[in-house]
Amino acid sequence: MAASSVRPFPSLQHGVGPVSVEAISWALNLAPVPRDRGGKRNPACKAVLVGLANHAAPDGKEAFPSVRTLVRYTDLSERTARTALDRLEAEGIIRPCDPAIVAAKIKRADQRPQGWDLAMHLVRDDLDDEDLAVLPLILGRLNLGRA
């Protein structure tokens, strides 16, 4: 019999925090994502942004998964995940959060990842009113609207 890549799920050693539906919804539907040379949204940046959103508060703040966790989520290489973080930061879609917040939650300094805040006030510029009409729950929770 061939070896399987599936194994039983072990009990969790670390607590799992709440998941932010608002941040994940923003990352999937509304977030601007850096574009490649061909004009298409960069899928690595999108995947890393969704991974960050999975750890963020509802307002997009205080996301601090390790790069190793982002690699596990996205199946990207560590280098590609770090490059995606750099691009997201350079375009203002994420910004470093207060290191004191991470320190308050993770006591051991050698185990503290970089923390990030998501710029959830930013919205893709290619959504028209019809696209936004199907997203009222997200827009309502994020208090976003179109001018």
CNS distance restraints for C-alpha pairs under 8 A (distance, minus, plus):
assign (resid  17 and name CA) (resid  55 and name CA) 7.79 0.50 0.50
assign (resid  18 and name CA) (resid  55 and name CA) 7.91 0.50 0.50
assign (resid  19 and name CA) (resid  54 and name CA) 5.81 0.50 0.50
assign (resid  19 and name CA) (resid  55 and name CA) 6.38 0.50 0.50
assign (resid  19 and name CA) (resid  56 and name CA) 7.35 0.50 0.50
assign (resid  19 and name CA) (resid  57 and name CA) 7.59 0.50 0.50
assign (resid  20 and name CA) (resid  24 and name CA) 6.25 0.50 0.50
assign (resid  20 and name CA) (resid  53 and name CA) 7.06 0.50 0.50
assign (resid  20 and name CA) (resid  54 and name CA) 6.30 0.50 0.50
assign (resid  20 and name CA) (resid  55 and name CA) 7.14 0.50 0.50
assign (resid  20 and name CA) (resid  56 and name CA) 6.16 0.50 0.50
assign (resid  20 and name CA) (resid  57 and name CA) 5.68 0.50 0.50
assign (resid  20 and name CA) (resid  58 and name CA) 5.01 0.50 0.50
assign (resid  21 and name CA) (resid  25 and name CA) 5.87 0.50 0.50
assign (resid  21 and name CA) (resid  58 and name CA) 7.02 0.50 0.50
assign (resid  22 and name CA) (resid  26 and name CA) 6.14 0.50 0.50
assign (resid  22 and name CA) (resid  58 and name CA) 5.34 0.50 0.50
assign (resid  22 and name CA) (resid  59 and name CA) 7.44 0.50 0.50
assign (resid  22 and name CA) (resid  60 and name CA) 7.99 0.50 0.50
assign (resid  22 and name CA) (resid 138 and name CA) 6.70 0.50 0.50
assign (resid  22 and name CA) (resid 141 and name CA) 6.85 0.50 0.50
assign (resid  22 and name CA) (resid 142 and name CA) 7.06 0.50 0.50
assign (resid  23 and name CA) (resid  27 and name CA) 6.17 0.50 0.50
assign (resid  23 and name CA) (resid  53 and name CA) 5.03 0.50 0.50
assign (resid  23 and name CA) (resid  54 and name CA) 7.18 0.50 0.50
assign (resid  23 and name CA) (resid  56 and name CA) 6.51 0.50 0.50
assign (resid  23 and name CA) (resid  57 and name CA) 7.15 0.50 0.50
assign (resid  23 and name CA) (resid  58 and name CA) 5.64 0.50 0.50
assign (resid  23 and name CA) (resid  59 and name CA) 6.82 0.50 0.50
assign (resid  23 and name CA) (resid  60 and name CA) 5.48 0.50 0.50
assign (resid  23 and name CA) (resid 120 and name CA) 7.50 0.50 0.50
assign (resid  24 and name CA) (resid  28 and name CA) 6.12 0.50 0.50
assign (resid  24 and name CA) (resid  50 and name CA) 5.98 0.50 0.50
assign (resid  24 and name CA) (resid  53 and name CA) 5.00 0.50 0.50
assign (resid  24 and name CA) (resid  54 and name CA) 5.98 0.50 0.50
assign (resid  25 and name CA) (resid  29 and name CA) 5.86 0.50 0.50
assign (resid  25 and name CA) (resid  30 and name CA) 7.51 0.50 0.50
assign (resid  25 and name CA) (resid 138 and name CA) 6.64 0.50 0.50
assign (resid  26 and name CA) (resid  30 and name CA) 4.87 0.50 0.50
assign (resid  26 and name CA) (resid  31 and name CA) 5.64 0.50 0.50
assign (resid  26 and name CA) (resid 120 and name CA) 6.87 0.50 0.50
assign (resid  26 and name CA) (resid 138 and name CA) 7.15 0.50 0.50
assign (resid  27 and name CA) (resid  31 and name CA) 4.93 0.50 0.50
assign (resid  27 and name CA) (resid  46 and name CA) 7.46 0.50 0.50
assign (resid  27 and name CA) (resid  49 and name CA) 6.26 0.50 0.50
assign (resid  27 and name CA) (resid  50 and name CA) 5.46 0.50 0.50
assign (resid  27 and name CA) (resid  53 and name CA) 6.60 0.50 0.50
assign (resid  28 and name CA) (resid  46 and name CA) 7.82 0.50 0.50
assign (resid  28 and name CA) (resid  50 and name CA) 6.72 0.50 0.50
assign (resid  30 and name CA) (resid 122 and name CA) 7.84 0.50 0.50
assign (resid  30 and name CA) (resid 123 and name CA) 5.13 0.50 0.50
assign (resid  30 and name CA) (resid 124 and name CA) 5.53 0.50 0.50
assign (resid  31 and name CA) (resid  93 and name CA) 7.87 0.50 0.50
assign (resid  31 and name CA) (resid 120 and name CA) 7.19 0.50 0.50
assign (resid  31 and name CA) (resid 122 and name CA) 6.42 0.50 0.50
assign (resid  31 and name CA) (resid 123 and name CA) 5.23 0.50 0.50
assign (resid  31 and name CA) (resid 124 and name CA) 5.56 0.50 0.50
assign (resid  32 and name CA) (resid  93 and name CA) 7.27 0.50 0.50
assign (resid  32 and name CA) (resid 122 and name CA) 6.82 0.50 0.50
assign (resid  32 and name CA) (resid 123 and name CA) 5.77 0.50 0.50
assign (resid  32 and name CA) (resid 124 and name CA) 4.38 0.50 0.50
assign (resid  32 and name CA) (resid 125 and name CA) 7.45 0.50 0.50
assign (resid  33 and name CA) (resid  41 and name CA) 5.76 0.50 0.50
assign (resid  33 and name CA) (resid  42 and name CA) 6.71 0.50 0.50
assign (resid  33 and name CA) (resid  45 and name CA) 6.61 0.50 0.50
assign (resid  33 and name CA) (resid  46 and name CA) 6.16 0.50 0.50
assign (resid  33 and name CA) (resid  88 and name CA) 7.54 0.50 0.50
assign (resid  33 and name CA) (resid  93 and name CA) 7.82 0.50 0.50
assign (resid  33 and name CA) (resid 124 and name CA) 7.72 0.50 0.50
assign (resid  34 and name CA) (resid  41 and name CA) 5.77 0.50 0.50
assign (resid  34 and name CA) (resid  42 and name CA) 5.86 0.50 0.50
assign (resid  34 and name CA) (resid  45 and name CA) 6.90 0.50 0.50
assign (resid  34 and name CA) (resid  87 and name CA) 7.11 0.50 0.50
assign (resid  34 and name CA) (resid  88 and name CA) 6.97 0.50 0.50
assign (resid  34 and name CA) (resid  91 and name CA) 7.29 0.50 0.50
assign (resid  35 and name CA) (resid  39 and name CA) 5.29 0.50 0.50
assign (resid  35 and name CA) (resid  40 and name CA) 5.17 0.50 0.50
assign (resid  35 and name CA) (resid  41 and name CA) 4.22 0.50 0.50
assign (resid  35 and name CA) (resid  42 and name CA) 5.25 0.50 0.50
assign (resid  36 and name CA) (resid  40 and name CA) 5.48 0.50 0.50
assign (resid  36 and name CA) (resid  41 and name CA) 6.13 0.50 0.50
assign (resid  36 and name CA) (resid  42 and name CA) 5.63 0.50 0.50
assign (resid  41 and name CA) (resid  46 and name CA) 7.61 0.50 0.50
assign (resid  42 and name CA) (resid  46 and name CA) 6.38 0.50 0.50
assign (resid  43 and name CA) (resid  47 and name CA) 6.06 0.50 0.50
assign (resid  44 and name CA) (resid  48 and name CA) 6.16 0.50 0.50
assign (resid  44 and name CA) (resid  74 and name CA) 7.79 0.50 0.50
assign (resid  44 and name CA) (resid  76 and name CA) 7.34 0.50 0.50
assign (resid  44 and name CA) (resid  80 and name CA) 7.27 0.50 0.50
assign (resid  44 and name CA) (resid  81 and name CA) 7.06 0.50 0.50
assign (resid  44 and name CA) (resid  84 and name CA) 6.18 0.50 0.50
assign (resid  45 and name CA) (resid  49 and name CA) 6.03 0.50 0.50
assign (resid  45 and name CA) (resid  81 and name CA) 7.79 0.50 0.50
assign (resid  45 and name CA) (resid  84 and name CA) 4.75 0.50 0.50
assign (resid  45 and name CA) (resid  85 and name CA) 7.13 0.50 0.50
assign (resid  45 and name CA) (resid  87 and name CA) 7.46 0.50 0.50
assign (resid  45 and name CA) (resid  88 and name CA) 6.78 0.50 0.50
assign (resid  46 and name CA) (resid  50 and name CA) 6.23 0.50 0.50
assign (resid  47 and name CA) (resid  51 and name CA) 6.23 0.50 0.50
assign (resid  47 and name CA) (resid  74 and name CA) 5.93 0.50 0.50
assign (resid  48 and name CA) (resid  52 and name CA) 6.20 0.50 0.50
assign (resid  48 and name CA) (resid  70 and name CA) 6.31 0.50 0.50
assign (resid  48 and name CA) (resid  74 and name CA) 6.80 0.50 0.50
assign (resid  48 and name CA) (resid  81 and name CA) 6.62 0.50 0.50
assign (resid  48 and name CA) (resid  84 and name CA) 6.73 0.50 0.50
assign (resid  48 and name CA) (resid  85 and name CA) 7.14 0.50 0.50
assign (resid  49 and name CA) (resid  53 and name CA) 6.11 0.50 0.50
assign (resid  49 and name CA) (resid  88 and name CA) 7.90 0.50 0.50
assign (resid  50 and name CA) (resid  54 and name CA) 6.19 0.50 0.50
assign (resid  51 and name CA) (resid  55 and name CA) 7.06 0.50 0.50
assign (resid  51 and name CA) (resid  65 and name CA) 7.94 0.50 0.50
assign (resid  51 and name CA) (resid  70 and name CA) 5.96 0.50 0.50
assign (resid  51 and name CA) (resid  73 and name CA) 6.54 0.50 0.50
assign (resid  51 and name CA) (resid  74 and name CA) 7.57 0.50 0.50
assign (resid  52 and name CA) (resid  56 and name CA) 6.41 0.50 0.50
assign (resid  52 and name CA) (resid  63 and name CA) 5.77 0.50 0.50
assign (resid  52 and name CA) (resid  64 and name CA) 7.15 0.50 0.50
assign (resid  52 and name CA) (resid  65 and name CA) 6.67 0.50 0.50
assign (resid  52 and name CA) (resid  70 and name CA) 7.64 0.50 0.50
assign (resid  52 and name CA) (resid 116 and name CA) 7.74 0.50 0.50
assign (resid  53 and name CA) (resid  60 and name CA) 6.78 0.50 0.50
assign (resid  53 and name CA) (resid  63 and name CA) 6.88 0.50 0.50
assign (resid  53 and name CA) (resid 118 and name CA) 7.53 0.50 0.50
assign (resid  54 and name CA) (resid  63 and name CA) 7.89 0.50 0.50
assign (resid  55 and name CA) (resid  62 and name CA) 7.64 0.50 0.50
assign (resid  55 and name CA) (resid  63 and name CA) 4.86 0.50 0.50
assign (resid  55 and name CA) (resid  64 and name CA) 6.59 0.50 0.50
assign (resid  55 and name CA) (resid  65 and name CA) 6.52 0.50 0.50
assign (resid  56 and name CA) (resid  60 and name CA) 5.05 0.50 0.50
assign (resid  56 and name CA) (resid  61 and name CA) 5.48 0.50 0.50
assign (resid  56 and name CA) (resid  62 and name CA) 5.50 0.50 0.50
assign (resid  56 and name CA) (resid  63 and name CA) 4.20 0.50 0.50
assign (resid  56 and name CA) (resid  64 and name CA) 7.63 0.50 0.50
assign (resid  56 and name CA) (resid 117 and name CA) 7.61 0.50 0.50
assign (resid  56 and name CA) (resid 118 and name CA) 7.83 0.50 0.50
assign (resid  57 and name CA) (resid  61 and name CA) 5.36 0.50 0.50
assign (resid  57 and name CA) (resid  62 and name CA) 6.30 0.50 0.50
assign (resid  57 and name CA) (resid  63 and name CA) 7.12 0.50 0.50
assign (resid  59 and name CA) (resid 120 and name CA) 7.18 0.50 0.50
assign (resid  59 and name CA) (resid 142 and name CA) 7.67 0.50 0.50
assign (resid  60 and name CA) (resid 117 and name CA) 5.77 0.50 0.50
assign (resid  60 and name CA) (resid 118 and name CA) 4.79 0.50 0.50
assign (resid  60 and name CA) (resid 119 and name CA) 6.99 0.50 0.50
assign (resid  60 and name CA) (resid 120 and name CA) 6.20 0.50 0.50
assign (resid  61 and name CA) (resid  97 and name CA) 7.34 0.50 0.50
assign (resid  61 and name CA) (resid 116 and name CA) 6.77 0.50 0.50
assign (resid  61 and name CA) (resid 117 and name CA) 4.21 0.50 0.50
assign (resid  61 and name CA) (resid 118 and name CA) 5.97 0.50 0.50
assign (resid  62 and name CA) (resid  97 and name CA) 6.31 0.50 0.50
assign (resid  62 and name CA) (resid 101 and name CA) 7.37 0.50 0.50
assign (resid  62 and name CA) (resid 102 and name CA) 7.63 0.50 0.50
assign (resid  62 and name CA) (resid 115 and name CA) 6.09 0.50 0.50
assign (resid  62 and name CA) (resid 116 and name CA) 5.80 0.50 0.50
assign (resid  62 and name CA) (resid 117 and name CA) 5.59 0.50 0.50
assign (resid  63 and name CA) (resid 115 and name CA) 5.56 0.50 0.50
assign (resid  63 and name CA) (resid 116 and name CA) 5.07 0.50 0.50
assign (resid  63 and name CA) (resid 117 and name CA) 6.20 0.50 0.50
assign (resid  63 and name CA) (resid 118 and name CA) 7.89 0.50 0.50
assign (resid  64 and name CA) (resid 102 and name CA) 7.30 0.50 0.50
assign (resid  64 and name CA) (resid 113 and name CA) 6.08 0.50 0.50
assign (resid  64 and name CA) (resid 114 and name CA) 5.98 0.50 0.50
assign (resid  64 and name CA) (resid 115 and name CA) 4.18 0.50 0.50
assign (resid  64 and name CA) (resid 116 and name CA) 6.00 0.50 0.50
assign (resid  65 and name CA) (resid  69 and name CA) 5.96 0.50 0.50
assign (resid  65 and name CA) (resid  70 and name CA) 6.78 0.50 0.50
assign (resid  65 and name CA) (resid 113 and name CA) 6.67 0.50 0.50
assign (resid  65 and name CA) (resid 114 and name CA) 7.84 0.50 0.50
assign (resid  65 and name CA) (resid 115 and name CA) 7.50 0.50 0.50
assign (resid  66 and name CA) (resid  70 and name CA) 6.47 0.50 0.50
assign (resid  66 and name CA) (resid 113 and name CA) 5.18 0.50 0.50
assign (resid  66 and name CA) (resid 114 and name CA) 7.29 0.50 0.50
assign (resid  67 and name CA) (resid  71 and name CA) 6.12 0.50 0.50
assign (resid  67 and name CA) (resid  78 and name CA) 6.94 0.50 0.50
assign (resid  67 and name CA) (resid  81 and name CA) 7.03 0.50 0.50
assign (resid  67 and name CA) (resid  82 and name CA) 7.20 0.50 0.50
assign (resid  67 and name CA) (resid 113 and name CA) 7.62 0.50 0.50
assign (resid  68 and name CA) (resid  72 and name CA) 6.27 0.50 0.50
assign (resid  68 and name CA) (resid  78 and name CA) 7.19 0.50 0.50
assign (resid  69 and name CA) (resid  73 and name CA) 6.20 0.50 0.50
assign (resid  70 and name CA) (resid  74 and name CA) 6.04 0.50 0.50
assign (resid  70 and name CA) (resid  81 and name CA) 6.93 0.50 0.50
assign (resid  71 and name CA) (resid  75 and name CA) 5.42 0.50 0.50
assign (resid  71 and name CA) (resid  76 and name CA) 5.29 0.50 0.50
assign (resid  71 and name CA) (resid  77 and name CA) 6.23 0.50 0.50
assign (resid  71 and name CA) (resid  78 and name CA) 6.01 0.50 0.50
assign (resid  71 and name CA) (resid  81 and name CA) 6.41 0.50 0.50
assign (resid  72 and name CA) (resid  76 and name CA) 7.64 0.50 0.50
assign (resid  76 and name CA) (resid  80 and name CA) 6.04 0.50 0.50
assign (resid  76 and name CA) (resid  81 and name CA) 6.06 0.50 0.50
assign (resid  77 and name CA) (resid  81 and name CA) 6.21 0.50 0.50
assign (resid  78 and name CA) (resid  82 and name CA) 6.13 0.50 0.50
assign (resid  79 and name CA) (resid  83 and name CA) 6.10 0.50 0.50
assign (resid  80 and name CA) (resid  84 and name CA) 6.10 0.50 0.50
assign (resid  81 and name CA) (resid  85 and name CA) 6.30 0.50 0.50
assign (resid  82 and name CA) (resid  86 and name CA) 6.21 0.50 0.50
assign (resid  83 and name CA) (resid  87 and name CA) 6.20 0.50 0.50
assign (resid  84 and name CA) (resid  88 and name CA) 6.09 0.50 0.50
assign (resid  85 and name CA) (resid  89 and name CA) 6.10 0.50 0.50
assign (resid  86 and name CA) (resid  90 and name CA) 6.01 0.50 0.50
assign (resid  87 and name CA) (resid  91 and name CA) 6.21 0.50 0.50
assign (resid  88 and name CA) (resid  92 and name CA) 6.34 0.50 0.50
assign (resid  88 and name CA) (resid  93 and name CA) 5.24 0.50 0.50
assign (resid  88 and name CA) (resid  94 and name CA) 5.74 0.50 0.50
assign (resid  89 and name CA) (resid  93 and name CA) 5.87 0.50 0.50
assign (resid  89 and name CA) (resid  94 and name CA) 4.89 0.50 0.50
assign (resid  89 and name CA) (resid  95 and name CA) 5.59 0.50 0.50
assign (resid  92 and name CA) (resid 119 and name CA) 7.13 0.50 0.50
assign (resid  93 and name CA) (resid 118 and name CA) 6.16 0.50 0.50
assign (resid  93 and name CA) (resid 119 and name CA) 5.15 0.50 0.50
assign (resid  93 and name CA) (resid 120 and name CA) 7.89 0.50 0.50
assign (resid  93 and name CA) (resid 122 and name CA) 7.40 0.50 0.50
assign (resid  94 and name CA) (resid 116 and name CA) 6.22 0.50 0.50
assign (resid  94 and name CA) (resid 117 and name CA) 5.58 0.50 0.50
assign (resid  94 and name CA) (resid 118 and name CA) 4.57 0.50 0.50
assign (resid  94 and name CA) (resid 119 and name CA) 5.63 0.50 0.50
assign (resid  95 and name CA) (resid 116 and name CA) 5.51 0.50 0.50
assign (resid  95 and name CA) (resid 117 and name CA) 5.36 0.50 0.50
assign (resid  95 and name CA) (resid 118 and name CA) 6.68 0.50 0.50
assign (resid  95 and name CA) (resid 119 and name CA) 7.52 0.50 0.50
assign (resid  96 and name CA) (resid 114 and name CA) 7.16 0.50 0.50
assign (resid  96 and name CA) (resid 115 and name CA) 5.76 0.50 0.50
assign (resid  96 and name CA) (resid 116 and name CA) 4.50 0.50 0.50
assign (resid  96 and name CA) (resid 117 and name CA) 6.10 0.50 0.50
assign (resid  97 and name CA) (resid 101 and name CA) 7.67 0.50 0.50
assign (resid  97 and name CA) (resid 114 and name CA) 7.92 0.50 0.50
assign (resid  97 and name CA) (resid 115 and name CA) 5.15 0.50 0.50
assign (resid  97 and name CA) (resid 116 and name CA) 4.75 0.50 0.50
assign (resid  97 and name CA) (resid 117 and name CA) 5.39 0.50 0.50
assign (resid  98 and name CA) (resid 102 and name CA) 7.25 0.50 0.50
assign (resid  98 and name CA) (resid 115 and name CA) 7.25 0.50 0.50
assign (resid  99 and name CA) (resid 103 and name CA) 6.15 0.50 0.50
assign (resid  99 and name CA) (resid 114 and name CA) 7.56 0.50 0.50
assign (resid  99 and name CA) (resid 115 and name CA) 6.74 0.50 0.50
assign (resid 100 and name CA) (resid 104 and name CA) 6.01 0.50 0.50
assign (resid 101 and name CA) (resid 105 and name CA) 6.57 0.50 0.50
assign (resid 102 and name CA) (resid 106 and name CA) 5.93 0.50 0.50
assign (resid 102 and name CA) (resid 112 and name CA) 6.73 0.50 0.50
assign (resid 102 and name CA) (resid 113 and name CA) 7.75 0.50 0.50
assign (resid 102 and name CA) (resid 114 and name CA) 7.89 0.50 0.50
assign (resid 102 and name CA) (resid 115 and name CA) 6.43 0.50 0.50
assign (resid 103 and name CA) (resid 107 and name CA) 5.74 0.50 0.50
assign (resid 103 and name CA) (resid 108 and name CA) 7.77 0.50 0.50
assign (resid 103 and name CA) (resid 109 and name CA) 7.10 0.50 0.50
assign (resid 103 and name CA) (resid 112 and name CA) 6.95 0.50 0.50
assign (resid 106 and name CA) (resid 111 and name CA) 7.18 0.50 0.50
assign (resid 106 and name CA) (resid 112 and name CA) 6.12 0.50 0.50
assign (resid 107 and name CA) (resid 112 and name CA) 7.91 0.50 0.50
assign (resid 108 and name CA) (resid 112 and name CA) 6.77 0.50 0.50
assign (resid 120 and name CA) (resid 142 and name CA) 7.73 0.50 0.50
assign (resid 121 and name CA) (resid 144 and name CA) 7.23 0.50 0.50
assign (resid 127 and name CA) (resid 131 and name CA) 5.67 0.50 0.50
assign (resid 127 and name CA) (resid 132 and name CA) 6.58 0.50 0.50
assign (resid 128 and name CA) (resid 132 and name CA) 6.33 0.50 0.50
assign (resid 129 and name CA) (resid 133 and name CA) 5.97 0.50 0.50
assign (resid 130 and name CA) (resid 134 and name CA) 7.01 0.50 0.50
assign (resid 131 and name CA) (resid 135 and name CA) 7.18 0.50 0.50
assign (resid 132 and name CA) (resid 136 and name CA) 6.97 0.50 0.50
assign (resid 135 and name CA) (resid 139 and name CA) 6.20 0.50 0.50
assign (resid 136 and name CA) (resid 140 and name CA) 5.82 0.50 0.50
assign (resid 137 and name CA) (resid 141 and name CA) 6.18 0.50 0.50
assign (resid 138 and name CA) (resid 142 and name CA) 6.09 0.50 0.50
assign (resid 139 and name CA) (resid 143 and name CA) 5.69 0.50 0.50
assign (resid 139 and name CA) (resid 144 and name CA) 5.01 0.50 0.50
assign (resid 139 and name CA) (resid 145 and name CA) 6.59 0.50 0.50
assign (resid 140 and name CA) (resid 144 and name CA) 6.65 0.50 0.50
